[in-house]
Amino acid sequence: MRKSELSEADLKVRRDLIRAGQLLKIEPSVQSDTSHRKRGIDLFLLRSHRRNDSLLSMNDKPEVWQGTLALMVLKTLERTGSLHGYGIARQIEQTSADLLSVNYGTLYPALLKLEQEGYISSEWGLSDNNRKAKFYQLTRAGRKQIEKETQEWEQTTAILARFLNPQIA
């Protein structure tokens, strides 16, 4: 799409993404096919949230690593009891001393998956500010899963420790 075909709103979004470092313009010298340049079309690359160099969110806090969120949710519910999604996210952030940032677009699918797997259950209720919210609680299967995942993570960290500090091995 030519620049002239973009709406003002599209151009503003593009500028904001470029400023935030989430949209990178591909320079002509890097592009292998330049036919789009002849037509006046700029190519952009939207940075993936899955790339290692983008583990920092816009507020410079690392996001929760893939594969760890489920265990953090289960451990949070084990410690706190019944909690709604926003409360779970805040507890995870607080437990990490605000060093981690929970992406809500990742949290809610994880909660749904944990519920479908039978590790948590949910029911609707009212939050502290009288808003309707879904509250999650740990199930018996969830408690067993915590034990299993905790053992796996302890083994994984012990293995990594051997690589990070070869004197231990």
Summary of the structure (lengths in Angstrom):
residues: 169
radius of gyration: 21.9
end to end distance: 57.4
largest distance: 62.8
contacts: 408
relative contact order: 0.10
helix: 49%
strand: 15%
